[in-house]
């Protein structure tokens, strides 16, 4: 914040994502979904504290892109549809270990809820736009590429990588896709609430 990279509100969002990500990491490592085999001084229950920063970096990217690219939401769904969907996606990361995995049902709901939603952004003064669902897929895919790089250099490993490194299963794209959706929905909801508060403050001052 002192360096001017993030505002105070963005720092709050990034901190929130760090805690959300760390909670998910602690659970997933405990369940054996992946592991951090290297020794470390900052490990808690087998999870290095930096793992939370990986999720926070996604939030940081979204906040930076929102501000620098002048992101605008077009036909954004109502809160009563967005909030339960985000909560359901996040909870499924935990509950599928004990119950059925409903990620594909949730993905279908995402398509239905955001069928008419678009995002607009500016690059070098030129306005572009794309379907929200497509932006989810693209961000999730590039995170999957980054995950392959990270596992190759031993940042963490999946059970099938204990003997020798192998490409992260393409199915992991769906996990990152859903995580990106949760991240985007939280950031978008907070931005919209902040925007409404700013409008109310301006309106009250004018009177």
C-alpha positions in Angstrom: 0.0 0.0 0.0 2.9 2.4 0.8 4.3 1.6 -2.6 1.1 2.7 -4.3 0.4 -0.7 -5.9 -2.8 -1.3 -4.0 -5.3 0.9 -2.3 -6.5 0.2 1.3 -9.6 -1.5 0.1 -7.7 -3.7 -2.4 -5.3 -4.7 0.5 -8.3 -5.8 2.5 -9.5 -7.9 -0.4 -6.1 -9.5 -0.9 -5.8 -10.3 2.8 -9.3 -11.9 2.7 -8.2 -14.1 -0.2 -5.0 -15.0 1.6 -7.0 -16.3 4.6 -9.6 -18.1 2.3 -6.8 -19.7 0.3 -4.8 -20.8 3.4 -7.9 -22.4 4.9 -8.4 -24.4 1.6 -4.7 -25.3 1.5 -4.7 -26.7 5.1 -7.8 -28.8 4.4 -6.6 -30.1 1.0 -3.1 -31.1 2.3 -4.7 -32.8 5.2 -6.9 -34.8 2.8 -3.9 -35.7 0.6 -4.9 -33.8 -2.5 -1.4 -32.5 -2.8 1.6 -31.9 -0.6 4.6 -29.6 0.0 7.5 -32.1 0.4 10.3 -29.7 1.0 11.3 -28.7 4.6 10.4 -25.2 5.6 10.5 -22.9 8.7 7.1 -21.3 7.9 5.1 -24.5 7.6 1.8 -24.9 9.6 0.4 -28.5 9.5 2.4 -29.2 6.4 1.4 -26.1 4.6 3.9 -23.2 4.0 2.3 -19.8 4.8 3.3 -18.5 1.3 0.6 -20.8 -0.2 -2.0 -18.3 0.8 -0.2 -15.7 -1.2 -0.9 -17.7 -4.4 -4.6 -17.1 -3.9 -4.0 -13.6 -2.9 -2.1 -13.0 -6.1 -5.2 -13.9 -8.1 -7.2 -11.3 -6.1 -4.3 -8.8 -6.6 -4.4 -9.5 -10.4 -8.2 -8.9 -10.5 -8.0 -5.7 -8.5 -5.1 -4.4 -10.6 -6.8 -5.3 -13.9 -10.1 -3.7 -12.7 -8.4 -0.4 -12.0 -5.8 -0.3 -14.8 -8.1 -1.7 -17.6 -11.2 0.3 -16.5 -13.2 -2.9 -16.2 -17.0 -2.5 -16.4 -19.6 -5.2 -15.9 -22.5 -5.5 -18.3 -25.8 -7.1 -17.3 -24.3 -8.4 -14.0 -26.7 -10.8 -12.2 -28.3 -9.9 -9.0 -26.6 -10.5 -5.6 -29.2 -13.2 -4.6 -27.9 -15.3 -7.5 -24.2 -14.4 -7.3 -23.5 -14.8 -3.6 -25.0 -18.3 -3.1 -23.3 -19.5 -6.3 -19.9 -18.3 -5.1 -20.5 -19.9 -1.6 -21.6 -23.2 -3.2 -18.5 -23.3 -5.4 -16.1 -22.7 -2.5 -17.9 -25.2 -0.2 -17.7 -27.9 -2.9 -13.9 -27.8 -2.7 -14.4 -29.2 0.9 -17.6 -31.2 0.7 -16.8 -33.3 -2.4 -14.4 -35.3 -0.2 -17.4 -36.6 1.9 -20.2 -36.2 -0.6 -20.7 -36.1 -4.4 -18.7 -33.7 -6.4 -21.1 -31.2 -8.0 -18.5 -29.0 -9.7 -20.0 -29.7 -13.2 -23.5 -28.8 -12.0 -22.1 -25.6 -10.5 -20.3 -24.9 -13.8 -23.6 -25.4 -15.6 -25.2 -22.9 -13.2 -22.4 -20.4 -13.9 -23.2 -20.6 -17.6 -27.0 -20.1 -16.9 -26.5 -17.2 -14.4 -23.9 -15.4 -16.6 -25.3 -16.2 -20.0 -26.0 -12.6 -20.8 -23.1 -11.1 -18.8 -20.1 -9.3 -20.4 -17.1 -7.5 -19.2 -15.7 -4.5 -20.9 -12.1 -3.2 -20.6 -9.8 -0.6 -22.2 -6.3 -1.3 -23.6 -4.4 1.7 -24.9 -7.6 3.7 -25.1 -9.4 1.0 -27.2 -12.5 -0.5 -25.6 -12.9 -4.2 -25.8 -15.4 -6.6 -24.3 -15.9 -10.4 -23.9 -18.4 -12.8 -22.3 -17.8 -13.2 -18.6 -17.7 -17.0 -18.9 -14.9 -16.8 -21.5 -12.8 -14.6 -19.2 -13.2 -17.2 -16.4 -12.0 -20.0 -18.8 -9.0 -18.0 -20.0 -7.8 -17.0 -16.5 -8.2 -20.6 -15.2 -6.3 -22.0 -18.2 -3.3 -19.7 -17.7 -3.3 -20.4 -13.9 -3.1 -24.1 -14.9 0.0 -23.3 -17.0 1.5 -21.5 -14.1 0.7 -24.5 -11.9 2.7 -26.8 -14.2 5.7 -24.5 -14.0 5.4 -24.4 -10.2 5.1 -28.1 -9.8 8.0 -28.7 -12.2 10.3 -26.7 -9.9 9.0 -28.4 -6.8 6.8 -25.7 -5.2 4.3 -28.5 -4.4 3.4 -31.8 -5.9 0.4 -34.0 -6.6 0.2 -37.7 -5.7 1.0 -38.7 -9.3 4.2 -36.5 -9.2 5.9 -38.1 -6.2 8.2 -40.4 -8.3 8.7 -38.0 -11.3 7.2 -34.8 -12.5 4.3 -35.2 -15.0 1.9 -32.7 -16.5 -0.8 -31.6 -14.2 -4.0 -33.3 -15.3 -6.0 -31.1 -17.6 -9.0 -31.7 -15.4 -7.4 -29.3 -12.9 -8.4 -26.5 -15.2 -11.9 -27.0 -13.9 -10.8 -26.5 -10.3 -8.9 -23.4 -11.2 -11.8 -22.2 -13.3 -14.2 -22.5 -10.3 -11.7 -20.9 -8.0 -11.3 -18.0 -10.4 -15.1 -17.6 -10.5 -15.2 -17.4 -6.7 -12.4 -14.8 -6.8 -14.1 -12.8 -9.5 -17.5 -12.9 -7.9 -16.1 -11.7 -4.5 -14.1 -8.9 -6.1 -16.9 -7.8 -8.4 -19.5 -7.9 -5.5 -17.2 -5.8 -3.3 -16.5 -3.3 -6.2 -20.2 -2.9 -6.9 -21.0 -2.4 -3.2 -18.2 0.2 -3.0 -19.4 1.9 -6.1 -23.0 2.2 -4.7 -21.6 3.6 -1.4 -19.7 6.2 -3.4 -22.8 7.2 -5.3 -24.8 7.5 -2.1 -22.1 9.6 -0.5 -21.9 11.9 -3.5 -25.7 12.2 -3.6 -25.9 13.1 0.1 -23.2 15.7 -0.2 -25.0 17.3 -3.1 -28.0 17.9 -0.8 
